[in-house]
Each structure stands twice: as C-alpha cells, then as structure tokens.
Amino acid sequence: MRALLLAACMAPLLAVPALAQDADRRVDVRTVKCFDVLAADHEDRIAAIFFYYGVHAGIRNIWVVSPRNLEEKAKKVVEICQANPDMPIFDATPKAFQE
C-alpha cells in the first residue's frame, strides 16, 4: 500500500520534463527549478505544484485545506515561478503560504 501511495505521489513529478528523461535516476525534489515545472503542460504543472504544496503543508502540519485556497495558492506559485524561473520550486512553494 505504501509503495502504491508513493508511486501516486511521484507520478506528477515524472511528467516534468527535467525529471522524465531517466526514470531510474534519483532526483532531489528540492532542486527542481521553476522553469522545469512551467515547461510542463497545464495539468502536469498543477499536479507538480500540488505535490510540493502537500510537502510543505505536511512540514507545516496543515491538515485542512479548501479547494479555493488550493487554487489561489497554486496560482501564486505559478506567479512566483514566472518571476523567478531559476528558483527551485521547493523554495517557491512556501512563499505562496506567506501571502
């Protein structure tokens, strides 16, 4: 069950071009750049953003979210990434929490 959950969580990241090149390669998710996520199609971009949002929500012990809040935060992450394409998305995501 754990392996299935992990696979489901990692699937969106494999859609990001920089990560999809070699499925056997190990990737430090803290180093994926915003431009890699922005290069993905809309659905894959949102899935990757939600992955990172979930990581940071877990770090911050946030367990209750609203769909409206998720959409607003995802849009904010895209704005941050568009302004800072070389920033790791791992660093961009918590900035959306601050606003």
C-alpha positions in Angstrom: 0.0 0.0 0.0 2.8 2.4 0.9 4.5 1.7 -2.4 1.3 2.5 -4.3 0.8 5.7 -2.4 4.4 6.8 -3.1 4.0 5.9 -6.8 0.9 8.0 -6.9 2.6 11.0 -5.3 5.7 10.8 -7.6 3.8 10.3 -10.8 3.2 14.1 -11.3 6.9 14.7 -11.0 7.7 12.3 -13.8 5.6 14.5 -16.1 8.0 17.4 -15.5 10.5 17.4 -18.5 13.7 17.6 -16.4 12.6 14.6 -14.3 11.1 12.4 -17.1 14.3 11.9 -19.0 15.5 9.0 -17.0 13.0 7.2 -14.8 15.8 5.3 -13.0 17.6 8.5 -12.0 17.2 9.7 -8.4 16.2 13.3 -8.1 16.4 15.6 -5.1 13.0 17.3 -5.3 14.4 20.3 -3.6 16.5 21.1 -6.7 13.8 21.1 -9.4 13.7 24.5 -11.0 10.6 26.5 -11.6 11.3 26.6 -15.3 11.1 22.8 -15.4 7.6 22.9 -13.9 6.5 25.8 -16.0 7.5 23.9 -19.1 5.1 21.1 -18.4 1.5 21.1 -19.7 -1.1 22.7 -17.5 -2.4 19.5 -15.9 1.1 18.2 -15.1 2.2 21.6 -13.8 -0.7 21.8 -11.4 -0.1 18.2 -10.3 3.5 19.0 -9.5 2.6 22.2 -7.7 0.1 20.3 -5.6 2.8 17.7 -4.8 5.0 20.5 -3.5 2.1 22.2 -1.7 1.4 18.9 0.0 5.0 18.5 1.1 5.0 22.0 2.6 1.6 21.5 4.2 2.9 18.4 5.9 6.0 20.3 7.1 3.8 23.0 8.5 1.4 20.5 9.9 -1.5 21.8 7.8 -4.2 19.1 7.5 -7.3 21.1 6.5 -7.4 23.0 3.2 -10.2 24.4 1.0 -10.4 23.9 -2.8 -10.5 27.7 -3.2 -7.4 28.1 -1.1 -5.5 25.4 -3.1 -6.4 27.1 -6.4 -5.3 30.5 -5.1 -2.0 29.1 -3.7 -1.3 27.2 -7.0 -1.8 30.4 -9.0 0.5 32.2 -6.6 3.2 29.6 -7.0 2.9 30.0 -10.8 3.3 33.8 -10.4 6.4 33.3 -8.2 7.9 30.9 -10.6 7.3 33.1 -13.7 9.1 35.9 -11.9 11.9 33.6 -10.7 12.3 30.7 -13.2 15.7 29.7 -11.8 14.3 29.3 -8.3 13.8 25.8 -7.1 10.0 25.1 -6.9 10.7 23.7 -3.4 11.6 27.3 -2.3 8.9 29.0 -4.4 6.0 27.0 -2.9 6.3 28.1 0.8 6.3 31.7 -0.4 2.7 31.2 -1.5 1.9 30.3 2.1 3.2 33.6 3.3 0.7 35.7 1.3 
